[in-house]
Amino acid sequence: MDYFYSIEDDRRIEIKIRRSTFICSLKYVETILETKEFISSISSEHKMATHNCWAYIVGDKGQTSHSSDNGEPAGTAGKPMLNALQSHEMTNIAAVVTRYYGGVKLGVRGLIDAYGEAVTSAIELLPLKKLVKVNRYSIDLPYSFNDTLLHHLQNFQVRVTDTQYSDIISHNIEVEEEHCPDVELMLTQYQDSGILTFSNKNL
């Protein structure tokens, strides 16, 4: 299964290259409208900047992408920014790199490297979040069976999001979509045997 990645919280990093200041802002987005609003907000925030170049990727499989050099020489800003996002297998992500010119020309290669480095530096500030579709389940079971169940669930990379303890144990779990058929089969067999009860919270 191919995975894509994004970020949870907005990120911003500033780097200086030969007197020019490059500020990269990243945001998680799900639609082109959100992307345009983000680009507009950064451009308004830095309206005195020399350039506000941008790139974005949206879609479950990163199927929609676009970039802009915003006045820099063609291919020197937006494309290397987009390349940086794609090389990290990202989607649902928007990047704006704001440049304040410092008086020293960087040349074509220098610009390509600078814009790519700005985005890469922002991406690598913190670990990325893997984007996966999940189903959520609620499970009620006796204490005596809890260790056995948790052991079996580990085989399917299940994440327990919440647990409540009373006269029984109640787990809320998240299961990646590809593992759902196997997990549901296992839980159904246990439920048919009277060991536990479960429900799919997505239904």
Buried (B, 14 or more C-beta within 10 A) or exposed (E): EEEBBBBEEEBBBBBEBEEBBBBBBBBBBEEBEBBBBBBEEBBEBBEEBBBBBBBBBBBEEBEEBEBBBBEBEEEBBBBBBBBBBBEBBBBBBBBBBBBBEBEEEBEEEBBBBBBBBBBBBBBEEEEBBEBBEBBBBBBBBEEEBBEEBBEBBEEBEBEEEEEEEEEBBBBBBBBBEEBBEEBBEBBEEBBEEEBBBBEEEEE
